[in-house]
Amino acid sequence: MLHCAGVFGGMVHAPTRVITVEREYGSRGGEFAHELAARLGWRLLDSELVEGAARMAGVDPKAAARFDERLDPWYYRYGRLFWQDSSYSTIGKFDDHVLDCERMLELIRREILEAAKEGQCVLVGRGAACALAGQPGCFHIFVYATSSAKRDWFTRAFPDEAQRADDHLAAFDKRRAAAIRKFYQQEWCSRQLYHMLLNSAMGTEAMIAAVQCAAGLCAAPAQTVGTTSGSGLCD
């Protein structure tokens, strides 16, 4: 389990080199992150984080995806404690290299830290804001949406499950929140983790423009002969 201090804990002003995007399920925050990365010309790390963790674990990415953004069942966690108890060391030890949800989060955290060292990347979910909390040059975003907007998205994406849309939406976010709480000791949707909260109802273009301005990534306006240079703010 890890602890993080939030965006204001020791945050040092520095040029933005990394953007993390956490998102409510159904808010289309993942789509926004893809568009943002493309606009900036930066690397996008979404499912790529899972694939990288799978390579480190030596397993198939499809198998690794089963452990993505969730907690191991309670009975599995209880079993781990049982096997790790020194009282039972004579009957064998639990293999720390077995891939489970907790190990998956640890491997993904390593991927996140390595990506941040290289910079110029957009990281999607999986506790990236917690893993990089307080690190200079990192800008953290949380994307949310109204219940009706998320319900409409789910109905279009999964028409056969439309009647249970609210249940599925809530369960997905509950799993994400539980994984972050367990591994990082933080509340997934806590405002103190993020520099910016965005309602996806404003549209992708407006969201990208807002992030570019807030993160200091706006292109400075061209200087005209006989005038002073612009302020560098977005129009």
Backbone hydrogen bonds, N-H to C=O, Kabsch-Sander energy under -0.5 kcal/mol:
donor,donor_aa,acceptor,acceptor_aa,energy
2,L,183,F,-4.6
4,C,184,Y,-0.6
7,V,192,Q,-2.2
8,F,192,Q,-0.5
9,G,6,G,-1.2
10,G,8,F,-1.4
16,T,215,A,-0.6
17,R,137,G,-3.0
18,V,137,G,-2.1
19,I,121,C,-2.2
20,T,139,F,-2.4
21,V,123,L,-3.0
22,E,20,T,-0.5
22,E,141,I,-2.9
24,E,143,V,-2.2
27,S,24,E,-2.0
29,G,24,E,-0.5
32,F,28,R,-2.0
33,A,29,G,-2.3
34,H,30,G,-2.0
35,E,31,E,-2.3
36,L,32,F,-2.8
37,A,33,A,-2.5
38,A,34,H,-2.1
39,R,35,E,-2.4
40,L,36,L,-2.3
41,G,37,A,-1.4
42,W,37,A,-2.1
43,R,120,Q,-2.1
45,L,122,V,-2.9
46,D,44,L,-0.5
49,L,46,D,-1.4
50,V,46,D,-0.6
51,E,47,S,-2.3
52,G,48,E,-2.4
53,A,49,L,-2.0
54,A,50,V,-2.4
55,R,51,E,-1.9
56,M,52,G,-2.0
57,A,53,A,-2.0
58,G,54,A,-1.2
59,V,54,A,-2.3
63,A,60,D,-0.6
64,A,60,D,-2.2
65,A,61,P,-2.0
66,R,63,A,-1.0
67,F,64,A,-2.1
68,D,65,A,-1.3
70,R,67,F,-0.8
76,Y,73,P,-0.6
77,R,73,P,-2.1
78,Y,74,W,-2.5
79,G,75,Y,-1.7
80,R,76,Y,-2.0
81,L,77,R,-2.0
82,F,78,Y,-1.9
83,W,79,G,-2.4
84,Q,80,R,-2.1
85,D,81,L,-0.9
85,D,82,F,-0.6
88,Y,85,D,-2.3
89,S,86,S,-1.6
91,I,88,Y,-1.9
92,G,89,S,-1.2
96,D,94,F,-0.7
98,V,95,D,-1.7
100,D,98,V,-0.6
104,M,100,D,-2.4
105,L,101,C,-2.1
106,E,102,E,-1.8
107,L,103,R,-2.6
108,I,104,M,-2.5
109,R,105,L,-2.2
110,R,106,E,-1.8
111,E,107,L,-1.9
112,I,108,I,-2.6
113,L,109,R,-2.5
114,E,110,R,-2.3
115,A,111,E,-2.5
116,A,112,I,-2.3
117,K,113,L,-1.5
118,E,114,E,-1.4
119,G,115,A,-2.2
120,Q,17,R,-1.8
121,C,17,R,-1.2
122,V,43,R,-2.9
123,L,19,I,-2.8
123,L,121,C,-0.5
124,V,45,L,-2.5
125,G,21,V,-2.4
125,G,123,L,-0.6
128,A,125,G,-1.4
131,A,127,G,-2.8
132,L,128,A,-1.9
133,A,130,C,-1.2
135,Q,132,L,-2.0
137,G,12,V,-0.6
138,C,135,Q,-1.2
139,F,18,V,-2.6
141,I,20,T,-2.4
142,F,196,M,-2.3
143,V,22,E,-2.6
144,Y,198,L,-2.7
150,K,146,T,-2.3
151,R,147,S,-2.4
152,D,148,S,-2.5
153,W,149,A,-2.2
154,F,150,K,-2.5
155,T,151,R,-2.4
156,R,152,D,-1.9
157,A,153,W,-2.4
158,F,154,F,-3.3
161,E,158,F,-1.8
162,A,159,P,-1.1
164,R,161,E,-1.7
165,A,162,A,-1.6
168,H,164,R,-2.3
169,L,165,A,-2.7
170,A,166,D,-2.3
171,A,167,D,-2.4
172,F,168,H,-2.2
173,D,169,L,-1.8
174,K,170,A,-2.2
175,R,171,A,-2.1
176,R,172,F,-2.0
177,A,173,D,-2.8
178,A,174,K,-2.3
179,A,175,R,-2.0
180,I,176,R,-2.1
181,R,177,A,-2.5
182,K,178,A,-2.2
183,F,179,A,-2.4
184,Y,180,I,-2.6
185,Q,180,I,-0.6
185,Q,181,R,-1.0
186,Q,180,I,-0.8
188,W,186,Q,-0.6
190,S,187,E,-2.2
193,L,190,S,-1.7
194,Y,191,R,-1.6
195,H,140,H,-2.2
196,M,140,H,-1.6
198,L,142,F,-2.9
200,S,144,Y,-2.6
200,S,198,L,-0.6
202,M,199,N,-2.1
203,G,200,S,-1.6
207,M,203,G,-2.2
208,I,204,T,-2.8
209,A,205,E,-2.3
210,A,206,A,-2.3
211,V,207,M,-2.4
212,Q,208,I,-2.7
213,C,209,A,-2.1
214,A,210,A,-2.6
215,A,211,V,-2.8
216,G,213,C,-1.1
217,L,212,Q,-3.5
218,C,212,Q,-0.8
227,T,224,T,-2.2
